[in-house]
Amino acid sequence: VFGMALGADGNTLFVARTQDGAVMAIDRASRRTLYQQAIGGLPRRVRFDAAGSAIVVANEAGWVDVLR
C-alpha cells in the first residue's frame, strides 16, 4: 500500500495498491474489503474532490483516475 485516505463517513479507508494497480475500500471496524477497483499503472496518492463525492488517484504511470 502506498497512499491512503479516510472517507467522509470516517469508517471507510481507501488505499492505493501499487503491486496490482488497484484501489481498495476497507471498513475500518471489521477490516473487511468492501470493494476493489483495478485502475492499472502504479496508483499513489488518494484524495477526494471538494464535494467528497469522487476519489482522485494520482498514478505514477502518468495519469489521474477519478472514481465515483
N, C-alpha and C positions, 0 to 999 in steps of 0.2 A: 504494500500500500504506500502511495506517495502523498496524495492530497486528501484532506477530509474537510467536511463542512457539516454543521449541525442544522437540521431542517428547522423551519419556523415553529413547528409543533414542539420542539425540544426533545422529541422522542426518537427521531429518525436520524441516523448518521449516514451521510453519503460519502463513499470512499472511491478513489481512483486507483484501479489496479493496473500497474504498468506491465506486469508479467503476462497478462492475457488481454490487454486493451479493453477493459470494461469498467463500468461504474456500477457500484452496488449500493443498495439501500438496506441498512441494517437497523432493526429495532434495538434500541439501547438496553431496554429492560431484559428482554429474553435472549438477546444476541442472535436472533434468527435473521436470516437473509430474507428480506421482503421481496426483492426482485434484483435482477442483474441485467444491465443493458450493454451489449458489446458495441463499442464505438471504434475500435481499431486504433492503430498508432500507439502512442505512449501517453496516455492521459496523465496530467499532472495536477494542476490546481483546480479545485472545485469551489465554485461560488454561486450565489443566487442573484437574479436580476433585482432591480429596485423594488418590484412588487412582490417578490418572493415566490413567483409562480413558475419560474423557469430555472433550471440548473445550467450553469455555464461552465464548461470544462475546457481549459487550455490544454492543447495537445502538443507535445514536443515534436511531433512529426510535421507541424507547421499549420495547423488549423484550430478552430474553436468549435466545439459541439454545443448545441443548445438542446436540452432535453426538457420536455414538458410533461 
